[in-house]
């Protein structure tokens, strides 16, 4: 079955409008690259000023072509491209590549870009670009690029690179021979073909081992979610650089959930849900792609490394600590084996400095030591961490260490230089293609190790099974959200009704009602203002605590009603000391509702420590995510208070995520803060729901 992008990415014929013999021109380079890639279809240069271009017959216009071409590449300036595009559409072309920006001075309105979009929509023409550098379908020999490139893109590649940045594509494709690409695309402005469709083509049509994404945005969130899910199900890892920020909202956030999440929260949640490995610079991006492209599975365990320098071994230990890279805790049996191999004075530990006296048997010692560590059950990945030879070459002995270690263990092993070498050395490229990658730079390598471990762990996780909420309760909650306003009492009641651990609250609008509520609740208790329009009560001294008798209730009511209004809420005073947490929901403009979890209460502003997740999820997911908080040590035992029952909070978070997934279209924000987590469970003492229909007139910051 053909793919929708076949005419674009593997057409049967291509016309190049604006083809030319002029050196260094886009029109010449497109033709040159198609020939260099050994394109198997017909290539038709189109330019009335030439009879031939690079030995191919050149045609005056599209009407003179001997057949209807599938794909048209445009190498004309933006003043001429609209007419040329209309000519190609009239000819019957199905696909096009546009590398220009579609901008020129003194253009009319609507602008050229909008006019091209309309032409594409009306004709059904599918377009790579505009403002793109083209693509390389190396698997099928279609090098559709108007710029210089290296002359050796093998056809048997297994790496897909899709980039919103043209330089982000070419800077890797043209310079890194350790990666063999099946498809590399500069998507540009994505007039009507976006990143997710190129991903789908690579997944469906090519033997893709890893996909790399240089992302600026997502233009079709639902379609992107679907293709990321497909990659996850087929165990194709995705490595991503994400630049720029999502826009959660143009208004000020009305809750801590909105203020604490940060503009990148949606992408962090998206990447966690689908096992996307995020990196933050081009070196790490390239290194991680090389590491995922190697063919050997990563078993359980940590990293074992072999060194010939005590100082550089210590450097790796320090960096691994800083980057939270798990080092293999080798067994006593392996330690004894190493002791029998090492020269005197060397410690049998991982990471291992095995270079001793440097005698004639030193290389055999190095190789045997690495094999011993690689065979240990605690080792998942091994690395020879040495320096390059002169001129950035690699010593053949190091390669033999790797080959022996792989033969003896079957586990992934890498040769890593302590600083940058080159990816163009023939031996480096050959060994990497052998499945024993040669890499450069410890930080990039260790980051890649974490990505391999994280993806392994993602694949091993049990299926996420969120809890259930009765459909009738969801229907009741939706009806409650249809009201014009949802105040704190209504918010607390709604959340309690679906099973969340929410404190009981009783309203009062006069002193006698307040006293009656106090008797019903029991002492000690808390009184809060419930006056409409006061969202952030503590800023107005609107919360009075530790009320232990009727006289204090009378005084408290007189205080609040006199300053802030007659409406108050009374609720039990939570006497157990505990850790204050936050649970919330925000709307992302691209991906919809997100759940926010983190440290709340008095710490919320000071620490700003939250994580985000796409709902729904289960309690195990909640536990894994909050263990990743920057201040996760606060979740542990406190000798004054005992160990907080964090599992109860995670159970509540999972139930809340189901509610958010069910009602996300009706809610703008939810803030449950604080949730007091103590040794016997957890209870929320404050909550706010802002429906999507409510006015956003409130600009105070919640405390």
N, C-alpha and C positions, 0 to 999 in steps of 0.2 A: 504494500500500500504506500502511495506517495505521501510525502509530508508537505504541508502548506508552503514551507520555505524552499522546496526543491527548486523552483524557477529562480530564486534569489541566490541560494548557496551552492547549488550544483546544476546550473542550467545546461541545456544542450547546445546553446549558441549565445554569443555575446557580441553586441555592437558597441564600439567606443566612439561616441560623438565628440569630436574635437581631437581625435588622434593626430599625432604630428611626429615629425622627425627631429624637432627642436630639442637639443640636449637639455636635460634636467627638468623638462616640462612634465606636468601630470599626464598629458595626453600620450607622450612617448612612454612614460614609466608604466602606465596601466598595460599597454600592449606588451612591453618588455616582460613584466611580471607574469602575465598570462602565458607567454611563451616559456619563461623560465620554469614555471610550475607544471609545464607539459599538459596544459589544458587540452582535453581530448575532443572538445566540440569545435565548432567553427568560430573564428574570430573575424569580425568585420570592422576594420577602421573606417570611420566616416568623417571626411573632410574634403571639401571641393578643391582645396589648394594642393592636394597631393595625389599622385597616381599609386604610390606604394608607401607603406609605413613598416619599417623593419622587415621588409621582404614580403609583406602581405598586401594584396590588392586593396586599394583604398577607394571608397565609394563616395559619390558627391552628396548623397542624402539618403534618408531611410527608404524612400520609395524605390531606389535603384538596387536595393539588396536582393539577392537571388532567393531568399527565404524569409519567413517571418521569424525574427529572433525572439528568444525568451527574455533576455536580460540586456538592459542598456546601461552603460556606464557613461556619465557625463563629465567631460573635461573641458567645459566652456565656462566663461565667466557668468556671473549672476544676472547681468543684463540680457544675456542670450538664453538662459536656461529655461525660462518659461515656454518660449516658442519651441525649443528643442524637445521639451517634455511633451508638449501637445503633439509634436510630430511622432514621437515614439509611441504615444498612446494610440494615435490614429493608425500607426503601422501595425499594432496588435501586440506590442511587448507586454509581458506579464510582470516583470520585476525591473528594478533600477537601483543603481548605487549613485548617491549624490554626496560628493565630498565638500562642496562649497558651502558657505554659511547662509546663503539665501538672504543676503543683505546688500543693498547698494544705496548710494546717495540719491536723493531726490525721487525715491520710490513713491508710488501712490498708495492710497489706503483702500482696502486692506493690503497689508504688506505682502511681499513675495512669499514669505514662509506660509502665510495663511492661504494664499492662492494655490500654492503647491499642495498643501494639505487638502484643499477642496478638490483639486484635479485628481489626487490619489483616491479620495473617497468616492468620487463619482465614477471613476474608471475601474477601481479595484486593483490598481497597480500597487504592488508591495515594494517598499523602499528601505534600503539600508542608508541611514543618515537622516537628515542632511548634517553638514558640519562633522563628517566622519572621516576616518582614514581608511575605511574599507574593511576588508576581511581576508583571512587566509583559511580556506577550506583545504587544509593540507591532505586530508584523507582522500579527497577527490580531485586534487590538483587544480583548484581554482584559487589563484592568487589575485584577488581583486583589490589591489592597492596602488595608489598613485605616487608612492614614495619609495626611496631606496630601501632595500632589504638584503639580508644575506641570501646566498644562492643555494642553501641546502636546508630545506624544510622537508624532512623525511615524510613519506606518506603513511607510515605505520604508527603515528602518534597516538597518545592516550590522554592528553591533557587538553581541556577546553578553557579558554580565557575569553571572557566577555567584559568589555570595559566601556564605561561612559566617557573615559578619557582616551583620546587617540594616542597621546604620548604614553599613557599608562599601558596600552597594548604594545606599541612598537618598542618601547624601552625594554620590554622583556623579550618579545618575539625576535627582535633583531640582534639581541646581545647575549642571549642565554641559550647555548646549544645543549645544555644538560636537560632541557625540557623539550620533548617532542610533542608538538601540538597536532591534534586532529582538527581543531577549529579555534581560530582566534578572531574576534570581532570588535571593531570600534563602532559602537552603536550610534554615537552622535546624538542628534536631537530626537531620534526615535519617532519619526513622523507617523508610522503605522506598524512598525515592528519593534517591539520592546525586548528588553533583556530576557524576560521569561520565555519568549518564543525561541530565541537562540539556544537557551538552555534545554528546552524541550527537544529541539532538533538534535542536539548532541546526545541527549539521553536515549532517544529513540533510534537514531540512525548511526551513531558512532559508538565504538567500544571505548567509552569514556571511563577512566579510572578516577579522575578528580576534576572538579570545576572550580575555576578561579573567577571571582567577581570583583571588579572595581566599580563601586556603586556610588552614585550621587543621590539618586532617589528611586522610588518605585512608582511607575506610572499606572499600573493596574494591580492593586494590592491583592485582589481575589485570585487573579491568574498567577501571580508570583507565589502566593501561599500554596496553590495547587501544584506548581512545578517543584517547589521545595519539598512538599510532601512526597512527590513522586521520587525525587532524588533520595530522600530518606528511606523510603520503602525499598528501593533498589540498592541501598548501601553504597551510594556514590557520594563521597564526602564533598562538601562545598567549603571553600576558603574565601573569605571576603574582606576587602577593605571598604569601609563605609566612611565617606567624607560628607561634610555638611550636616545639617540637623533637620529633623522633622519639626513642623510647626504644630504644636498641640493646640494652641489657641492664641488669638490675637489679644484676648482680654487677660486681665490679671486672674490668676488662679484663685478660686474662692475657698479652697481647702488646702490642708497640708499635703494631701495626696497629689494635687496638681502642682503645688510649689516644690515638693521634694523630688518628684519623679525625674526632672531634667528632660531636656528636649530630645535626647537620644534613647529614651527609655523604651520606645516601641521597637526599635531595631535590636536592642539588647534582648528583649523578650522574644522577638521573632527568631533570632539566632539561637537562643536557648531551646526554643520549642522544637526546632528542626535540626539541631546538631551542627549548625553552621559555625565554623571556626574563624573567629575574627582576629585579624592582625592589623597592625597600625602603621606600617611603613612598607616601602617597596622591597627592601632587602628581606624582611620577614615574609612578605607575600611570596616572593620567588622561592626562597628556601623551603617554605612549607609546602608549596606545590611540588617541588622536587621530592620532598620526603613522602608525600602521599602518592606520588607517581610510582615509587618503587613497589615491586609486586608482592612483598612479603607481609603477611598478617602480623599484627601486634598482639602478643598474648598478654596475660596479666603480669604485673610486676613493674619494676622501675628501670632506671637507666644505669648502665655500667660503662665506665670509661677507662681507657688505657692512655697513659701519658709517658713521655720521656723527659719530663721536667717537673721537679717538685713545686716550683713557683707557679707554673702554668696550671698544674693540678689544683693548687690552692685557689687560683683565680676561678676555675670552674666551680669549685665547691662554694665559693662566695656568691657567684652569680646564680647558681642553682638554688641557693637559699633565698636570695632576693626575689627570684622568679617563681618560687614554690614548685620547683621541678622535683619530682620524686626520684630519689636515688635508690638503687637496689640494695637491700639489706642482705648481703650474701651470707650463706650458711657457714657453720663451723667447718663442715667438710670441705667446702670450697676454700675457706681460709687456710686450712691445713695443706691443701693441694698447692695453693699459691706459695706458702712458706717453703715447700719442698722445691719450688722452681726459682725463687728469687735469690739474687745475690745478697750476701749479708748486709744488714743495715737498712734494708727496705721493708716497709710495713705492708703486711698483707691485708689491705683494706680497699674498698671501693669508694671513691675513684682511686685508681692504682697508678703509682709511678713505678714502672718496672725496669727502668733503665739504670743499671748498676755500673759495673766495671767496664762495660762496653767491649767485652772480649769477643772472640770469634763466634760464640754461641748466643750472643745477645739477641739476635733477631728471632732465634728459635724460642728463647725464653719469652720474648714479647708476645709472639704468636700463641704459645701455649697458655700464657696467663690470660690473654683475652678469651681464648676458647673456654678455659675453666670458668671464668665469670659468666660467659654467655650460656653455658650449660646449667648454671644455677637456676632453680625454679623461680627465684625472686627477680630474675632479670628478664625484662621484656624487650629492651633495645640496647644495643652496644655501640660504642663509638671509639675509634682511634683518634685521639685529639693530639695532633702534632702540628708542626709548622711546615710550610711549603719549602720545596727545594729552590735553588736559585732560578730566577726567571719565572717564578710561580709554578714550576713543575711539581710533580709529586714523585716521591721515592717509590720504586716498585715494591720494596719490602713492605711498605705500609699496606699496599693492596693485598699482598699475600697474607698479612695478618687478618684482613677482613674476609678473604676467601676461605681461609681455614676456619675462622669463627662461624661463618655462615654454614659451611659444610657440617660442622660439629653440632650446631644448634638449630638451624633452620629459622633463626630469628633475624629481624632487620638489623643491619649494622652499617655504620656510616664512617667515612673519613672526614674529619673536621679540622680545618686549619684555624689557628687562634686569631687570625686576621684575614682580611680580604685577599683572595687569590685571583683566579680567572676561570671563567666558565668556557673558555675557548680552547684550552690546551687539549690536544687530541686524546691524550691518556685520560684526562679528567672526564671527557665526554664518553669515551669508550667504557670506562669502569662504571660510570653512572648508568649508562644504558644496560650494562650487565646486571643491574639491580643492586649495586653497591655504591650508593651516591657519594660523591665528593662535594663537600659543602664548605662555606667560608664564614667565619665569624661566630663566636660563641653565643652571643645574645640571640641572633637569628636562629641558630640551631636549637638552643634550649627552648625558645618560643615554639619552634616546630615540634619538639618533643612533647611539650604540653598539649599542642593541638592533636597529635597522634593519640596521646593518652586520653584526652577529653573525648575524642570521637569514638575511640574504643569503648570507653565507659558509657557513652550515649547509646551505642549499639547494644550494649549488654543490659541496659535498664529494662525493667519489667514494663509491660504495657500500662500506660496511665489509665486508671479506672477511677474517675471522679465519683464522689458520693451522689446520692439521688435526693431530689426534693420533690415531694408530691405535686403533681401537675395542678391540683386544685389550689394549693398554697401559692403557686406561681401566678395563677389567674387572679387570686385575691390581691396579691401584691401589685399586679399590673393595674387593677382597678383603683387601688389606693394611690398609685402614682399618677393617675389621670386628674387628680385634684389640682386646683390652681396652685396650692402651696403645700409643701411637706415640711412641717416644723420639726423640732427636735423630738417631741413626744411621739409624733407620728412616725418619725424615722426609727426611733427605738422600738416601737411596737411592731412595725413592719419587719425589722430585722430579727426580733425575738420570735415572731410568728413562724418563720421558716426554720427555726432551730438554732440560731446563733446564740452564744452565751451573752445576753444583753441584760443589764441590770433593770429591775422593775422601777418605774417612775409613776408618780401620781401628781396631776396638776392641781393648782389652787389659784383662786382669784380674789380671795379675801382672807382675813386672819383666821376666822373660824374654820374655813375649809383647810387652811394650812395646818391647823392644830389637829383636825380630824385625820388628815393624811399622815401626819406624824405618828398618831396613835396606831393607824393601820400598818404603817411600815415598821415601827419600832426604832428605838434609839441604839446607837448614835446614827445621825443621818446628815444628809447634804441638802441644801436649798440653793437652787439656781434661778436666775431670771429666765423667764420664757417669753419675754416681750418680743413681739414681732420686730424684725430688723436688726436685732442684736445677735449677730452670729458668733462673735468672738468675745465671750463673756468675761474671761479673766482680765482682759484689757480694761473692762469697765467695773472691775471688782464685783462681778455679777455672780460669783460662786462663793458660798459660805459653808464651811465644813465643820465637822465635829460638834454638831448640835446634839446635846445630850439630855435636854429636858424642855418642858413646855415653855418656860420663860425665855429660853434662848431662841426657840422657834418664833415667839412673838417679836422679840427684838430683831431677829433676822428678817422677818417679813416686813416689819416697819422700815428697816433699812433699805431693802431692795425695792419695795413698792414706792417708797418716797422718792428714790433717785431714778429708778428705771421703768416703773410701771407695775400694775397690779398682778400680772400673770407670773407665776412661779412654778417650778417643778420641785418635788421632794423625792428623794431616793435614798436607799440604805447607804451608809458609809462603809466602804470596803475596808475591813480592819486588817486583812492579811497584807503584809508588805510583799511587794513583787516587782518584777521587771515590767516597765511600761512599753508596750508595743503599739504599732500603728497598722491598720488594715484599711485600704481604700481602693477606689476605682476612679479612673479618668478616661476621657474619650480622646483617642488619637485620631487626627484628621485623616490618616491613611488606613490604619489597621483596626480602628474601632476601639472597643473597651479593653482596658488593661487593668490588671490587679496590681496594687502596690502594697508591699509588705516591708516593715522595717522597725527601727527603734523609734518610739513615740514619746508622748508625755513631755517632761521637761527637757529631754534630750533632742527633741525633734529638730529644733532650729540649730542647736549647737553642733550636732553631728551630721545632720542631713544624710543619713545612712539608710537607704532603701534599695530594694530590688523590685523588678517588674516581671510580670508573667502574663502570657496570653491565656485567658480562661477558656474552658474549665481545666482544672488539674486536680491531682490527688494530694494527700497529705505528705507522701514521700517526696513529691516534687517541691512542695512548700518547704519541707525540712532541708532539702539539698540547697535550695536557693537562699534561705536565710542563713545557712551555714557559710555562705559566701559573702555576708555582710563584712564591711571593713572592720567593724568592731564586734565581730562574732564572739569574742571572748566574754562579752557581757551576758551571753546566753548560758554560760557555765555556772558552776557552783559558787555561791556566795556564802561564806561561813556565818554571816549574820542572819541571812534569810532562808538559807537552804537552796536547793537547786530548783529553778523555775521549771514547771511542767510544759516545756516547749512543744511537746507533742500535742497538747490540748490546743495550743494556738494554731498549730499546723492543721489540725482537724477543722478548726473554725475557718481557717483560710481556704481550705479546699471546699467547704460548704459554701462559703461566700463566693468563691469563683464560679460555682454552678449558678448561683443567683445572678451574678453579673452576666454570665453568658446568656441567661434566659431573658434578662430585662435590660440589656445594654442599649437597646434602641430607645428606651424610654428615660434613661438616666444620663445626666451630664457628669456628675461627680458624686462620690460617696466618701465620707471620711468617718472612720471609727477610731477615735483616738481620745484618751488612751484605752488600750486593752491591758488590764493588769493581769500579768501572768505570775502565779504564785505556785507553791509546792503542790496544791491540790487541784489545779486547773487554771482557768482564766475567766475573766468577766470584763465586758466593755462597759464603761461608765459615761460615754459621750458619743454621739453619732449625729451626722448630718447627711441628708440626701438632697441633692439639687436635681430636679427633673429637667429634662431637655426643654420643657415648655415654660419653665420658670424664668422670670426676668433676671438678668445678670447685672443688677445695679449695685451689688455690694462689693466694695473694693478694699475692705479692711482685711488684714492678714489674721488668720485664725491662730490662737495660741492655746 
